[in-house]
Amino acid sequence: MKKIKLLTGVAMMSTALVLGACGSTNNEGNAEQSAEENKQMQGNIQIDGSSTVFPIMEAVSEEYMMEQPDVKVTVGLSGTGGGFEKFSAGETQLSNASRPIKDEEKAVLEEKGIDFTEFKLAYDGLSVVVNKENDWVDSLTVEELQKIWIDNGKTKKWSDIRKGWPEEEIKLYSPGTDSGTYDYFDEVILEDAPIDKSAVLSEDDNVLVQGVAGEKQGIGYFGYAYYLENKDKLKVVPVDGGKGAVEPTNETIESGEYAPLSRPLFTYAANKAVADDAAVYDYLKFTLENAGALAEEVGYVKLPDEEYKKALETLEALKK
């Protein structure tokens, strides 16, 4: 009897040791898995391009670096065209744009062997603004915008645009020619005609804000977010695209009612960087998951949720 009890005790101890060993192995495995999951990303991500897209990417980057402090994300704002130049030179992994990429820019990237993918981030309503003290401009038609901005070799006064307006010279402030905002305005308003030579041009939207805010006869245009950020010192101008004057708002921009100045905003990713660099992939995934909410926070209009979902599926395909 004692012998049986002893054998039984040994057997129980052996079983406990085996289970303990298994448990230890499982715990080690779980710990390794957990450590892998919690492992901090490391990397250096360079982004440049549109000053209009800059507030979105700046907000995304700040949030991302709080979660991944070992990844340094640098966001520049040299304009859409300037951004594509750096992108084609291999200086950046992502290029922000306030217009679709041009055929000539695609050709340069193809020549350099850089495959890329376009990701839409949000909607913007290019906003026309005048000085806060301007009490005569209540709206402008597309034709009147053309009269103001297209060069005709003459000095323009407000009275030249609409009868009864002041006989004062108009002061113009415009994004620079490297800007996607300029390109978009050129396409839908200027229609490739030369911009008035008197216009002050700058790639920095804050310079334009200060110019119009400081000049009673001033008029300018830039992204919706910059108007919202400075609405206390600027007056937005409703635009009549042929169906009555419409003011830019989240609703009119998303619906396209604010025509012809509603537009999508983009970032372009180098496919190889996404596939080869875990930090770039992770950052872009974070961007697409959060762009809608953060775009709204900084004054733009989010896309429908379905569009972000499709973009994430496109991103996953690049990783494989």
C-alpha positions as CSV (number, residue, x, y, z in Angstrom):
1,M,0.0,0.0,0.0
2,K,2.8,2.4,1.0
3,K,4.6,1.6,-2.2
4,I,1.5,2.4,-4.3
5,K,1.1,5.7,-2.4
6,L,4.7,6.5,-3.0
7,L,4.5,5.8,-6.7
8,T,1.3,7.8,-6.9
9,G,3.0,10.7,-5.1
10,V,6.0,10.6,-7.5
11,A,3.6,10.5,-10.5
12,M,1.7,13.5,-9.2
13,M,5.0,15.4,-8.6
14,S,6.2,14.5,-12.1
15,T,2.9,15.7,-13.6
16,A,3.1,19.0,-11.6
17,L,6.7,19.5,-12.9
18,V,5.6,18.8,-16.5
19,L,2.7,21.2,-16.2
20,G,4.9,23.7,-14.5
21,A,7.4,23.5,-17.2
22,C,4.6,23.8,-19.8
23,G,3.3,26.8,-17.9
24,S,6.7,28.3,-17.8
25,T,7.2,27.8,-21.5
26,N,3.8,29.3,-22.2
27,N,4.5,32.3,-20.0
28,E,7.8,32.8,-21.7
29,G,6.1,32.6,-25.0
30,N,3.4,35.0,-24.0
31,A,6.0,37.4,-22.6
32,E,8.0,37.3,-25.8
33,Q,4.9,37.9,-27.8
34,S,3.9,40.8,-25.5
35,A,7.4,42.3,-25.7
36,E,7.3,42.0,-29.5
37,E,3.9,43.7,-29.6
38,N,5.0,46.5,-27.3
39,K,8.3,47.0,-29.0
40,Q,8.8,50.6,-29.9
41,M,9.2,51.5,-33.6
42,Q,12.4,53.2,-34.6
43,G,13.0,55.3,-37.7
44,N,13.3,58.6,-39.4
45,I,10.4,59.7,-41.7
46,Q,10.8,62.7,-44.0
47,I,7.7,64.3,-45.4
48,D,7.3,67.5,-47.5
49,G,4.9,69.3,-49.8
50,S,1.7,71.2,-49.6
51,S,1.3,74.0,-47.0
52,T,-2.4,73.3,-47.1
53,V,-1.9,69.6,-46.1
54,F,0.7,70.6,-43.5
55,P,-1.7,71.2,-40.6
56,I,-3.2,67.7,-41.0
57,M,0.2,66.0,-41.2
58,E,1.6,68.1,-38.4
59,A,-1.3,67.0,-36.2
60,V,-0.9,63.4,-37.2
61,S,2.8,63.4,-36.6
62,E,2.5,64.9,-33.1
63,E,0.0,62.2,-32.1
64,Y,2.1,59.5,-33.7
65,M,5.3,60.5,-32.0
66,M,3.6,60.4,-28.6
67,E,2.8,56.7,-29.3
68,Q,6.2,56.0,-31.0
69,P,8.7,58.4,-29.5
70,D,11.7,56.6,-31.2
71,V,10.4,57.5,-34.6
72,K,11.3,61.0,-35.7
73,V,8.8,62.5,-38.2
74,T,9.8,65.7,-40.0
75,V,7.1,67.6,-42.0
76,G,8.2,70.3,-44.4
77,L,6.0,72.7,-46.4
78,S,7.8,73.7,-49.6
79,G,4.6,73.6,-51.7
80,T,3.1,70.7,-53.7
81,G,5.5,71.2,-56.6
82,G,8.5,71.6,-54.3
83,G,7.4,68.5,-52.4
84,F,7.3,66.4,-55.6
85,E,10.8,67.5,-56.5
86,K,12.2,66.2,-53.1
87,F,10.1,63.1,-53.5
88,S,11.6,62.3,-56.9
89,A,15.1,63.0,-55.6
90,G,14.5,60.3,-52.9
91,E,14.7,62.8,-50.1
92,T,11.3,62.0,-48.7
93,Q,9.1,58.9,-48.2
94,L,5.8,60.8,-48.3
95,S,4.8,63.9,-50.4
96,N,1.8,66.0,-49.5
97,A,-0.2,67.6,-52.3
98,S,-3.3,69.8,-52.6
99,R,-3.8,68.7,-56.2
100,P,-3.4,65.4,-58.1
101,I,0.1,64.7,-59.3
102,K,0.9,66.1,-62.8
103,D,1.9,64.0,-65.8
104,E,5.3,65.6,-66.0
105,E,5.9,64.8,-62.3
106,K,4.8,61.2,-62.9
107,A,7.3,61.0,-65.7
108,V,10.2,62.1,-63.5
109,L,9.3,59.6,-60.9
110,E,9.1,56.8,-63.5
111,E,12.5,57.9,-64.8
112,K,13.9,57.6,-61.3
113,G,12.3,54.2,-60.8
114,I,10.1,55.4,-57.9
115,D,6.8,53.6,-57.8
116,F,4.2,55.5,-55.7
117,T,0.6,55.3,-54.4
118,E,-1.8,58.2,-54.0
119,F,-3.8,58.4,-50.7
120,K,-6.6,60.9,-50.3
121,L,-6.7,62.5,-46.8
122,A,-9.5,65.0,-46.6
123,Y,-11.5,67.7,-48.5
124,D,-10.6,71.4,-48.6
125,G,-12.5,74.5,-49.7
126,L,-10.1,77.0,-51.2
127,S,-11.3,80.2,-49.4
128,V,-11.3,83.7,-50.9
129,V,-10.9,86.3,-48.2
130,V,-10.8,90.1,-47.8
131,N,-9.9,92.5,-45.0
132,K,-12.2,92.6,-42.0
133,E,-13.0,96.3,-42.7
134,N,-14.1,95.6,-46.3
135,D,-17.8,96.3,-46.1
136,W,-18.6,96.3,-49.9
137,V,-17.7,92.8,-51.1
138,D,-20.5,90.5,-50.1
139,S,-19.9,87.9,-52.8
140,L,-17.9,87.3,-56.0
141,T,-18.7,85.5,-59.2
142,V,-16.1,83.4,-61.0
143,E,-16.1,86.1,-63.7
144,E,-15.3,88.8,-61.2
145,L,-12.6,86.7,-59.6
146,Q,-11.1,86.4,-63.1
147,K,-11.3,90.2,-63.5
148,I,-9.4,90.7,-60.2
149,W,-6.7,88.1,-60.7
150,I,-5.9,87.8,-64.4
151,D,-3.2,90.2,-65.6
152,N,-4.4,92.7,-68.1
153,G,-1.4,95.1,-67.8
154,K,-3.4,97.7,-65.9
155,T,-3.8,98.7,-62.3
156,K,-7.2,97.5,-61.0
157,K,-9.6,99.2,-58.7
158,W,-12.6,97.8,-56.9
159,S,-14.8,100.1,-59.0
160,D,-13.5,98.2,-62.1
161,I,-15.0,95.0,-60.7
162,R,-18.5,96.2,-59.7
163,K,-20.2,99.5,-60.1
164,G,-20.5,101.4,-56.8
165,W,-17.4,99.8,-55.2
166,P,-14.6,102.1,-54.1
167,E,-12.2,103.7,-56.5
168,E,-9.3,102.2,-54.6
169,E,-6.5,100.0,-55.9
170,I,-6.9,96.3,-55.1
171,K,-4.0,94.6,-53.3
172,L,-3.6,90.9,-54.2
173,Y,-2.1,88.1,-52.1
174,S,-1.6,84.6,-53.7
175,P,0.1,81.4,-52.9
176,G,3.4,80.9,-54.9
177,T,3.6,79.1,-58.2
178,D,5.1,76.0,-56.5
179,S,1.9,75.7,-54.4
180,G,-0.9,73.2,-55.3
181,T,-3.3,75.8,-54.1
182,Y,-2.0,78.1,-56.8
183,D,-2.3,75.3,-59.4
184,Y,-5.9,74.6,-58.4
185,F,-6.8,78.3,-58.6
186,D,-5.0,78.6,-61.9
187,E,-7.0,75.6,-63.2
188,V,-10.5,76.6,-62.1
189,I,-10.3,80.4,-62.0
190,L,-7.4,81.7,-64.0
191,E,-7.7,79.0,-66.7
192,D,-3.9,79.1,-67.3
193,A,-4.0,82.9,-67.9
194,P,-1.1,84.8,-66.2
195,I,-1.8,86.1,-62.7
196,D,-1.7,89.8,-62.1
197,K,1.9,91.0,-61.8
198,S,1.1,93.1,-58.8
199,A,0.1,90.1,-56.7
200,V,2.3,89.3,-53.7
201,L,3.2,85.6,-53.9
202,S,4.3,83.4,-51.0
203,E,4.5,79.6,-50.3
204,D,3.7,80.5,-46.7
205,D,0.0,80.9,-46.1
206,N,0.6,82.8,-42.9
207,V,2.3,85.6,-45.0
208,L,-0.9,85.8,-47.0
209,V,-3.1,86.0,-43.9
210,Q,-1.0,88.8,-42.5
211,G,-1.0,90.6,-45.8
212,V,-4.8,90.7,-46.2
213,A,-5.4,91.3,-42.5
214,G,-3.1,94.3,-42.7
215,E,-4.4,95.9,-45.9
216,K,-8.0,97.2,-46.1
217,Q,-7.9,96.9,-49.9
218,G,-6.5,93.3,-49.7
219,I,-7.9,90.1,-51.2
220,G,-6.3,86.7,-51.1
221,Y,-7.0,82.9,-51.2
222,F,-5.8,79.8,-49.4
223,G,-7.0,76.6,-47.7
224,Y,-10.1,76.6,-45.5
225,A,-8.2,75.7,-42.4
226,Y,-6.2,78.9,-42.6
227,Y,-9.4,81.0,-42.9
228,L,-10.9,79.2,-39.9
229,E,-7.8,79.8,-37.8
230,N,-7.8,83.5,-38.7
231,K,-11.6,84.2,-39.0
232,D,-11.4,86.8,-36.3
233,K,-9.3,89.1,-38.6
234,L,-10.5,88.1,-42.0
235,K,-13.8,88.1,-43.9
236,V,-14.6,85.1,-46.1
237,V,-16.2,85.8,-49.5
238,P,-19.1,83.6,-50.8
239,V,-18.4,82.5,-54.4
240,D,-21.0,82.2,-57.1
241,G,-20.1,79.3,-59.4
242,G,-23.3,79.8,-61.4
243,K,-25.9,78.6,-59.0
244,G,-25.8,81.4,-56.5
245,A,-23.2,82.6,-53.9
246,V,-22.1,79.8,-51.5
247,E,-19.9,80.3,-48.4
248,P,-17.3,77.5,-47.7
249,T,-18.4,75.4,-44.7
250,N,-17.9,71.7,-43.8
251,E,-21.2,70.9,-45.3
252,T,-20.9,72.8,-48.6
253,I,-17.3,71.6,-49.1
254,E,-18.1,67.9,-48.6
255,S,-21.2,68.1,-50.8
256,G,-19.4,69.9,-53.6
257,E,-22.0,72.7,-53.4
258,Y,-19.1,75.1,-52.8
259,A,-18.1,75.1,-56.5
260,P,-15.7,75.3,-58.2
261,L,-13.3,75.7,-55.2
262,S,-13.9,72.4,-53.3
263,R,-11.0,69.9,-53.7
264,P,-9.5,66.8,-52.2
265,L,-6.1,66.7,-50.4
266,F,-3.5,64.0,-50.8
267,T,-0.3,62.3,-49.6
268,Y,1.8,60.2,-52.0
269,A,3.8,57.3,-50.6
270,A,6.9,55.7,-52.1
271,N,5.9,52.0,-52.4
272,K,9.4,50.7,-51.6
273,A,9.5,52.7,-48.4
274,V,6.2,51.3,-47.3
275,A,7.2,47.8,-48.1
276,D,10.8,47.9,-46.6
277,D,10.5,50.3,-43.7
278,A,8.2,49.2,-40.8
279,A,8.0,52.7,-39.4
280,V,6.8,54.2,-42.7
281,Y,4.1,51.6,-43.0
282,D,3.1,52.0,-39.4
283,Y,3.0,55.8,-39.7
284,L,0.9,55.7,-42.9
285,K,-1.5,53.2,-41.3
286,F,-1.8,55.6,-38.3
287,T,-2.4,58.5,-40.7
288,L,-5.2,56.8,-42.5
289,E,-6.8,55.6,-39.3
290,N,-6.8,59.1,-37.8
291,A,-6.8,61.6,-40.7
292,G,-10.5,62.1,-40.7
293,A,-10.7,63.2,-37.0
294,L,-7.5,65.2,-37.1
295,A,-8.5,66.9,-40.4
296,E,-11.7,68.1,-38.8
297,E,-9.7,69.3,-35.7
298,V,-7.5,71.5,-37.8
299,G,-10.3,72.9,-40.0
300,Y,-10.7,70.5,-43.0
301,V,-13.5,68.1,-43.9
302,K,-13.1,64.3,-43.4
303,L,-13.8,61.8,-46.2
304,P,-16.6,59.2,-45.8
305,D,-15.4,56.3,-43.6
306,E,-15.6,53.9,-46.5
307,E,-12.8,55.8,-48.3
308,Y,-10.4,55.5,-45.4
309,K,-11.2,51.8,-45.2
310,K,-10.4,51.3,-48.9
311,A,-7.2,53.3,-48.4
312,L,-6.1,51.0,-45.6
313,E,-6.7,47.9,-47.8
314,T,-4.6,49.5,-50.5
315,L,-1.8,50.1,-47.9
316,E,-2.0,46.5,-46.8
317,A,-1.5,45.3,-50.3
318,L,1.7,47.4,-50.6
319,K,3.2,45.7,-47.6
320,K,2.9,42.2,-49.1
